[in-house]
Amino acid sequence: MATIVRPEVATYEQYIDGEWVGAENGETYDVINPSTEEVMARAPAGTRADARRAIGAARRAFDGGEWRFKTQQQRSEIMFEIVRHLQTVSDDWGLLEAQNAGAVIRKTAVVDVPLAIEHFRSLAEQALSIPWYEPLAWFDQPYVSWNFVQREAVGVCAGIIPWNYPLIFAVWKIAPAIAMGNSIVLKPSTHTPLTALALVRAIDETGLIPKGVINVVTGPADTVGAELVESGDVDKLAFTGSTATGRTILAAAAANIKKVTLELGGKSANIVCPDADLDIAVDGTLFGTFFHQGQMCESGTRLFVHDDIYDTFVDRLVDSAASLRVGDATDFDSQVGPVITKQQYEMILAAIQRAQQEGATLACGGGRPKSVGERGYFVQPTVLVDVNPDSHAATEEIFGPVLAVQRWSDQGEVIERANRTVYGLAGGVWSRDTRSAIEMAKLLRTGTVWINDWHLLNPQAPFGGYKQSGIGRELGTYGLKEYTEVKHIHVDQGVPRRERYFWDVLLG
């Protein structure tokens, strides 16, 4: 089916060294609305030369020191002023995110945009609590000296973000980097560059950030992304995306040993205990799985339901999943929107077919809703039962509205099965016994565990994964510190030469 191009399609620009510019070669690419398959905008097809120019601007800005040598109080106050501006200019961002990313507008307008701005504010506030100078305890061996730890900005940062949360992830990369005194080059996904560009345009409108501190280059991974990963002038790389791509990035970054933060894939275990509140647990499972069409790295896509409540729970779950309204992301009545691309749509449908070939039973969904017509990348919320624990559906990230259900009866066994994965991003436990649920949470090898909830992220808490779900953390002071280096400074206290007997090991 041919892509529709409307005459009013806007062409966006990228942001390099304080200027809005096209690609170095003048080329653009089409940005597609996944609800309609129409071209909604064009963006610069950035090149390696564009990326190098942005890196150079970021390096000059950092080395020049205008931003990094401000006090933490000054940087945070500037960021608070930016937040006040963002709150006045962001009214249409929810619609833009819905059109570009396929996230339903009831989510983008109510959750994504306010949350992105709040995370920007919170990270600026939390940065005020991080000590840049930490004195060490007095030490007199082999003789008296004064020692302290000095924290410093890491330098030029690169942020590479995916298509599922383009606005929020842009904030997660930009805000901590600049809060800690760094400069940054951001590369949004080619599928969803528009709200990241809107965010940076709003920041630029304030005139509060020196040129070169923030840069955005749009374009392919094999040009722009590769240059950011390989460049020796990039001191730190923060990537959010698939585990497969993360492995490639980590290998490439090893060539110049740059600092790397990776937030990667997941196959999160959702454990429902026999004493769970079914009203909460059923709706919470739907929210944990089908929110944003399951296109969230921490989605609870592996469901373990205790034998005692299995039939009742699954019946209620399937009825509710089948009743979710699938439709255009810009329609406030839509609860589930499209997946991001035709390729993703086809991969998800293929994964559902494979699951059935490997023994799973299709309880609901499994295809394209009849109600949405021929256009758009829509997949029904899908529940698979009788899933083999070692099958593709139970072990691999599908990144779509697909839930794999398994039974359990023994707590030790379900914990072992939950941990039997290369991933370790998130998990959840549903139980009325909070103490027991916390003990189970401690046994799950994941970076985040929700108890009687899902998806909610406190911006003061670290977010990241165990195992092949990532390296390092985002959010909170843990995430902010990822954008710094620490230096030990040793100061002599006037010790006479005759008392410096360690020197005499060589000189005596």
C-alpha distance (Angstrom), angle and dihedral (degrees) to the residues before:
residue distance angle dihedral
M1 . . .
A2 3.81 . .
T3 3.80 120.8 .
I4 3.81 114.1 -114.1
V5 3.81 117.4 -129.7
R6 3.80 115.7 -162.7
P7 3.82 119.4 -152.1
E8 3.82 94.1 -123.7
V9 3.81 94.2 61.8
A10 3.82 110.4 140.2
T11 3.79 124.8 -138.2
Y12 3.80 114.7 -138.1
E13 3.80 129.0 -154.3
Q14 3.79 132.9 -140.2
Y15 3.81 123.7 -122.6
I16 3.80 119.2 -120.9
D17 3.81 127.7 162.6
G18 3.79 93.0 -14.6
E19 3.82 94.7 -50.3
W20 3.81 133.5 105.4
V21 3.79 106.2 -130.4
G22 3.78 142.7 160.7
A23 3.78 125.1 -119.8
E24 3.79 116.5 -65.2
N25 3.81 89.9 -112.5
G26 3.80 94.8 42.0
E27 3.80 93.8 -117.6
T28 3.80 125.4 139.6
Y29 3.80 135.9 -173.5
D30 3.80 133.4 -145.9
V31 3.80 121.3 -99.5
I32 3.82 110.1 -149.7
N33 3.80 129.6 -147.2
P34 3.84 102.1 -135.5
S35 3.81 92.6 -153.9
T36 3.80 93.1 59.7
E37 3.82 105.6 15.0
E38 3.81 87.0 -127.7
V39 3.79 125.8 137.9
M40 3.80 103.7 -107.8
A41 3.82 99.6 174.5
R42 3.77 145.3 -12.3
A43 3.79 125.1 -123.2
P44 3.81 132.8 -168.5
A45 3.79 113.7 -86.0
G46 3.78 92.0 -134.6
T47 3.79 120.2 -150.0
R48 3.78 136.9 -153.4
A49 3.81 86.6 -95.7
D50 3.82 90.0 56.9
A51 3.78 90.7 48.9
R52 3.81 91.5 48.7
R53 3.79 90.6 50.2
A54 3.80 90.7 51.2
I55 3.80 92.1 47.1
G56 3.80 89.5 49.8
A57 3.80 91.0 50.9
A58 3.79 90.9 48.9
R59 3.81 90.8 48.9
R60 3.81 92.9 50.8
A61 3.79 91.1 47.3
F62 3.78 92.2 50.5
D63 3.78 96.9 43.3
G64 3.81 91.1 45.3
G65 3.78 87.9 61.4
E66 3.80 100.2 -148.7
W67 3.81 90.9 127.7
R68 3.80 104.7 26.9
F69 3.81 94.4 49.3
K70 3.77 93.1 56.3
T71 3.77 113.0 104.0
Q72 3.77 118.3 -100.8
Q73 3.78 88.6 -111.7
Q74 3.81 90.7 55.1
R75 3.81 93.8 48.9
S76 3.78 93.3 47.5
E77 3.80 92.8 47.3
I78 3.81 89.5 52.6
M79 3.80 89.8 50.3
F80 3.81 90.8 50.3
E81 3.81 88.4 53.6
I82 3.81 89.2 50.7
V83 3.81 89.8 51.8
R84 3.79 90.4 55.0
H85 3.80 89.0 53.8
L86 3.82 93.0 46.3
Q87 3.79 89.5 55.0
T88 3.81 90.5 57.8
V89 3.82 99.2 46.3
S90 3.81 104.2 37.2
D91 3.81 101.4 80.9
D92 3.81 94.0 109.8
W93 3.80 97.1 41.1
G94 3.80 93.0 89.9
L95 3.80 90.8 59.2
L96 3.81 91.7 44.3
E97 3.81 91.2 51.5
A98 3.81 91.3 47.7
Q99 3.79 92.1 50.9
N100 3.79 95.2 44.0
A101 3.82 104.3 35.9
G102 3.81 100.0 28.1
A103 3.79 91.6 -124.1
V104 3.79 109.7 146.4
I105 3.78 113.0 -102.2
R106 3.80 92.3 -126.7
K107 3.83 83.6 66.7
T108 3.81 102.0 36.6
A109 3.80 95.7 47.5
V110 3.80 97.0 40.2
V111 3.81 101.9 32.6
D112 3.79 116.0 13.3
V113 3.80 103.1 47.2
P114 3.84 98.2 41.3
L115 3.80 90.6 42.1
A116 3.80 93.3 50.6
I117 3.79 91.5 52.2
E118 3.80 92.0 45.4
H119 3.81 91.5 50.5
F120 3.81 89.3 51.5
R121 3.81 89.1 52.7
S122 3.80 94.9 43.0
L123 3.80 94.2 50.8
A124 3.81 90.2 50.4
E125 3.80 89.0 50.8
Q126 3.80 95.3 45.9
A127 3.80 90.8 50.3
L128 3.81 87.2 67.7
S129 3.81 90.0 66.8
I130 3.81 96.6 54.8
P131 3.82 113.2 100.4
W132 3.79 115.4 -131.3
Y133 3.81 90.9 -171.5
E134 3.80 121.5 44.1
P135 3.83 118.1 178.1
L136 3.79 116.1 -145.7
A137 3.78 125.1 -138.2
W138 3.81 116.1 -84.6
F139 3.79 110.5 -86.9
D140 3.81 126.3 -168.8
Q141 3.80 103.3 179.0
P142 2.95 118.8 140.0
Y143 3.81 84.5 -6.2
V144 3.76 139.0 -29.5
S145 3.82 118.9 -63.2
W146 3.78 137.7 156.9
N147 3.82 115.0 -122.0
F148 3.76 133.2 -176.8
V149 3.79 140.7 161.5
Q150 3.79 118.3 -120.5
R151 3.80 117.8 -160.2
E152 3.81 116.9 -148.9
A153 3.79 138.0 -179.3
V154 3.80 111.0 -93.4
G155 3.82 95.9 -132.3
V156 3.79 130.4 -127.1
C157 3.80 111.9 17.5
A158 3.79 130.3 -166.0
G159 3.80 121.2 -155.2
I160 3.80 120.1 -164.3
I161 3.79 113.7 -173.2
P162 3.82 135.5 -173.8
W163 3.78 132.6 -127.0
N164 3.79 102.3 -106.7
Y165 3.84 98.8 76.5
P166 3.80 104.7 12.4
L167 3.81 97.7 163.3
I168 3.79 98.6 41.4
F169 3.80 93.3 44.0
A170 3.81 90.7 48.9
V171 3.80 86.9 57.5
W172 3.81 91.5 45.5
K173 3.80 89.5 57.8
I174 3.81 102.6 35.4
A175 3.81 101.4 40.2
P176 3.83 99.9 54.0
A177 3.79 92.1 40.8
I178 3.79 95.5 54.7
A179 3.81 94.2 34.9
M180 3.79 88.6 62.8
G181 3.81 94.1 46.3
N182 3.80 101.4 -98.2
S183 3.78 133.0 128.1
I184 3.80 121.1 -127.4
V185 3.79 144.6 -159.0
L186 3.80 111.9 -154.4
K187 3.80 123.4 -158.3
P188 3.80 112.9 -167.9
S189 3.78 121.6 -162.1
T190 3.79 112.1 -83.6
H191 3.81 87.1 -125.1
T192 3.81 95.7 56.7
P193 3.81 115.0 24.5
L194 3.79 99.0 131.7
T195 3.81 106.6 87.0
A196 3.80 92.2 41.4
L197 3.80 87.5 55.0
A198 3.81 90.3 46.6
L199 3.80 90.1 51.8
V200 3.79 93.6 50.7
R201 3.80 92.3 44.5
A202 3.80 88.7 55.2
I203 3.81 90.8 49.3
D204 3.80 89.4 48.6
E205 3.81 90.5 52.1
T206 3.80 90.3 63.6
G207 3.80 92.7 59.5
L208 3.80 88.1 -146.5
I209 3.82 100.5 117.2
P210 3.84 118.1 69.7
K211 3.78 115.2 -117.1
G212 3.77 114.9 -89.9
V213 3.80 94.6 27.0
I214 3.82 91.3 98.2
N215 3.80 122.8 30.5
V216 3.81 131.7 169.2
V217 3.80 123.0 -161.1
T218 3.80 119.1 -176.1
G219 3.76 120.4 -157.9
P220 3.79 147.0 87.5
A221 3.77 126.9 -33.3
D222 3.79 92.9 -124.6
T223 3.81 92.5 59.6
V224 3.80 112.8 21.7
G225 3.80 95.2 25.1
A226 3.78 93.7 44.9
E227 3.81 92.1 51.2
L228 3.80 92.0 51.0
V229 3.79 92.0 49.1
E230 3.80 96.2 44.6
S231 3.81 101.3 38.9
G232 3.77 116.4 111.9
D233 3.81 88.6 -152.1
V234 3.81 91.5 66.4
D235 3.81 109.7 87.5
K236 3.80 99.2 -175.1
L237 3.79 134.2 22.9
A238 3.80 124.3 -161.5
F239 3.79 115.4 -170.4
T240 3.78 132.2 -179.8
G241 3.79 117.3 -171.5
S242 3.77 144.9 77.3
T243 3.78 124.1 -13.8
A244 3.81 90.7 -123.2
T245 3.81 91.8 57.0
G246 3.79 90.2 42.1
R247 3.80 90.6 58.5
T248 3.81 90.3 52.2
I249 3.80 92.3 48.4
L250 3.79 93.1 47.6
A251 3.80 91.4 51.8
A252 3.81 92.2 48.7
A253 3.81 93.4 45.5
A254 3.80 89.5 53.8
A255 3.80 89.4 72.4
N256 3.80 90.3 76.4
I257 3.83 99.3 17.3
K258 3.80 95.9 -123.3
K259 3.79 120.0 174.1
V260 3.80 109.6 -94.3
T261 3.79 133.7 -163.7
L262 3.80 115.1 -171.6
E263 3.80 126.0 -172.5
L264 3.79 103.9 -175.2
G265 3.78 143.9 164.6
G266 3.76 132.1 -41.6
K267 3.79 144.9 -166.7
S268 3.77 98.1 -163.2
A269 3.79 122.0 -158.6
N270 3.80 116.8 -131.2
I271 3.81 109.7 -163.7
V272 3.80 119.9 -164.7
C273 3.80 113.4 -164.1
P274 3.82 123.1 -150.9
D275 3.82 91.8 -110.0
A276 3.82 94.7 51.9
D277 3.79 120.4 131.6
L278 3.80 97.6 -110.1
D279 3.80 95.0 -154.9
I280 3.80 90.0 56.9
A281 3.81 97.1 36.2
V282 3.81 96.9 49.3
D283 3.79 94.5 47.8
G284 3.80 90.7 39.8
T285 3.79 90.8 53.6
L286 3.80 90.7 50.5
F287 3.81 89.2 49.9
G288 3.80 92.4 45.0
T289 3.80 92.6 50.7
F290 3.80 110.5 30.3
F291 3.80 102.3 32.5
H292 3.82 105.9 121.1
Q293 3.81 89.2 4.2
G294 3.82 91.0 -67.2
Q295 3.80 90.0 -67.1
M296 3.79 93.7 135.1
C297 3.76 124.4 106.1
E298 3.81 92.3 -135.1
S299 3.82 97.3 45.4
G300 3.79 113.7 140.3
T301 3.78 95.6 -119.1
R302 3.84 97.0 152.7
L303 3.79 109.2 67.7
F304 3.82 120.6 -167.6
V305 3.82 112.9 -170.2
H306 3.81 122.6 -173.8
D307 3.80 115.9 -114.2
D308 3.82 92.7 -121.5
I309 3.81 92.9 64.6
Y310 3.80 101.5 20.4
D311 3.81 101.0 110.1
T312 3.80 95.6 43.3
F313 3.79 93.2 44.0
V314 3.80 96.2 47.2
D315 3.82 93.2 45.8
R316 3.80 90.9 54.0
L317 3.79 92.1 42.9
V318 3.80 94.1 51.4
D319 3.81 93.2 47.1
S320 3.79 91.2 51.2
A321 3.81 95.0 44.0
A322 3.80 91.2 50.9
S323 3.81 90.6 52.9
L324 3.82 96.6 55.2
R325 3.80 111.0 118.4
V326 3.81 113.2 -120.6
G327 3.79 118.0 -162.6
D328 3.79 151.9 110.6
A329 3.78 109.8 -22.9
T330 3.81 92.2 -130.8
D331 3.82 92.4 59.5
F332 3.82 111.0 94.9
D333 3.82 88.7 -147.8
S334 3.82 92.0 61.8
Q335 3.80 114.3 100.1
V336 3.81 95.2 178.0
G337 3.79 123.2 35.6
P338 3.80 133.2 -170.4
V339 3.77 127.1 -66.0
I340 3.77 114.2 -109.7
T341 3.83 106.6 -99.8
K342 3.77 143.2 7.1
Q343 3.80 88.9 -109.7
Q344 3.81 91.4 55.0
Y345 3.81 90.5 45.5
E346 3.79 91.6 54.0
M347 3.82 93.0 44.7
I348 3.81 91.4 53.1
L349 3.80 93.8 49.1
A350 3.81 89.6 47.7
A351 3.82 90.4 51.1
I352 3.81 90.5 52.5
Q353 3.80 90.6 51.2
R354 3.79 91.1 47.9
A355 3.80 91.4 50.7
Q356 3.79 90.5 56.8
Q357 3.79 91.2 46.9
E358 3.82 87.6 53.7
G359 3.80 92.5 54.3
A360 3.81 106.5 -87.1
T361 3.80 120.6 136.3
L362 3.79 118.6 -131.4
A363 3.81 105.9 -128.7
C364 3.81 96.4 175.6
G365 3.78 141.2 -15.2
G366 3.75 117.7 12.1
G367 3.78 101.5 155.3
R368 3.77 148.3 25.9
P369 3.82 117.8 -39.3
K370 3.80 113.0 -113.9
S371 3.80 90.9 -141.6
V372 3.82 97.7 68.1
G373 3.78 102.9 63.1
E374 3.78 125.2 -135.7
R375 3.81 101.9 -52.2
G376 3.78 129.5 74.4
Y377 3.79 132.4 46.2
F378 3.80 98.1 -92.3
V379 3.81 125.0 162.8
Q380 3.80 124.6 -177.3
P381 3.81 117.2 -117.8
T382 3.78 100.3 -95.4
V383 3.81 130.2 -154.2
L384 3.81 119.7 -168.2
V385 3.81 119.7 -167.9
D386 3.81 132.5 -173.7
V387 3.79 87.1 39.0
N388 3.80 117.1 177.9
P389 3.84 107.1 -122.2
D390 3.80 91.1 -134.2
S391 3.80 96.9 44.6
H392 3.80 126.3 111.4
A393 3.82 92.1 -105.5
A394 3.80 91.3 54.8
T395 3.79 98.3 44.0
E396 3.82 110.8 28.8
E397 3.79 129.6 69.3
I398 3.82 108.2 -111.9
F399 3.82 94.8 177.6
G400 3.76 95.9 -149.2
P401 3.82 141.7 86.4
V402 3.79 95.0 -63.2
L403 3.82 125.7 124.5
A404 3.82 123.2 -167.2
V405 3.82 112.5 -155.5
Q406 3.81 126.4 -157.1
R407 3.81 134.6 172.5
W408 3.79 127.7 -123.3
S409 3.78 137.4 -175.7
D410 3.82 107.2 167.2
Q411 3.82 120.4 61.5
G412 3.78 94.9 -146.9
E413 3.78 90.7 51.1
V414 3.82 95.2 49.1
I415 3.80 91.7 49.8
E416 3.81 89.6 50.8
R417 3.80 91.3 49.3
A418 3.79 92.1 45.6
N419 3.81 89.6 53.8
R420 3.82 93.7 43.9
T421 3.79 94.1 100.8
V422 3.79 139.9 87.8
Y423 3.80 87.9 -122.9
G424 3.78 129.7 80.7
L425 3.77 109.8 169.7
A426 3.80 104.7 119.1
G427 3.77 147.1 -19.7
G428 3.76 142.0 176.0
V429 3.79 143.8 -145.4
W430 3.81 127.2 -156.6
S431 3.80 114.5 -157.8
R432 3.81 141.0 128.4
D433 3.82 88.2 -135.3
T434 3.80 102.5 80.3
R435 3.79 94.3 -176.8
S436 3.80 92.6 53.4
A437 3.81 90.9 44.8
I438 3.80 91.1 52.9
E439 3.81 90.5 51.5
M440 3.80 89.4 52.1
A441 3.81 90.1 47.1
K442 3.79 90.3 55.3
L443 3.81 89.5 57.2
L444 3.81 95.1 52.6
R445 3.81 111.7 96.5
T446 3.78 95.6 -137.4
G447 3.79 138.2 112.2
T448 3.82 95.5 -124.9
V449 3.80 131.0 27.5
W450 3.79 123.5 -174.8
I451 3.79 121.5 -156.8
N452 3.81 113.3 -154.3
D453 3.80 90.6 -15.9
W454 3.81 142.5 61.9
H455 3.82 142.2 -150.4
L456 3.81 96.4 9.9
L457 3.80 110.6 131.6
N458 3.78 122.0 -168.2
P459 3.83 104.9 -146.8
Q460 3.80 88.3 -139.3
A461 3.81 91.4 60.4
P462 3.81 124.6 82.3
F463 3.80 116.4 -109.3
G464 3.78 122.7 -159.7
G465 3.75 144.1 93.4
Y466 3.76 146.9 -88.2
K467 3.80 122.1 -132.3
Q468 3.82 114.7 -3.6
S469 3.79 92.8 -8.7
G470 3.76 91.8 85.9
I471 3.77 155.9 -69.4
G472 3.79 124.3 -95.2
R473 3.79 129.2 -1.8
E474 3.78 139.8 -87.6
L475 3.81 128.4 -150.2
G476 3.77 128.2 27.5
T477 3.76 124.7 44.7
Y478 3.81 86.3 -56.6
G479 3.80 90.2 63.9
L480 3.80 94.0 41.9
K481 3.79 91.7 54.0
E482 3.82 89.1 56.3
Y483 3.82 85.2 72.1
T484 3.80 94.1 58.1
E485 3.78 141.3 69.2
V486 3.80 124.5 -142.7
K487 3.77 123.2 -138.6
H488 3.80 127.6 -166.6
I489 3.81 113.5 -141.8
H490 3.81 118.8 -165.1
V491 3.81 117.6 -164.0
D492 3.79 122.4 -165.7
Q493 3.80 114.9 -129.9
G494 3.79 98.2 -146.3
V495 3.81 97.1 -82.0
P496 3.85 110.2 177.7
R497 3.80 117.8 -116.4
R498 3.80 92.8 -113.2
E499 3.81 90.9 61.0
R500 3.80 94.3 51.4
Y501 3.78 92.4 89.7
F502 3.81 93.7 156.3
W503 3.79 87.2 69.9
D504 3.78 89.0 57.6
V505 3.78 90.8 66.9
L506 3.80 83.4 79.5
L507 3.79 104.1 18.8
G508 3.79 104.6 33.5
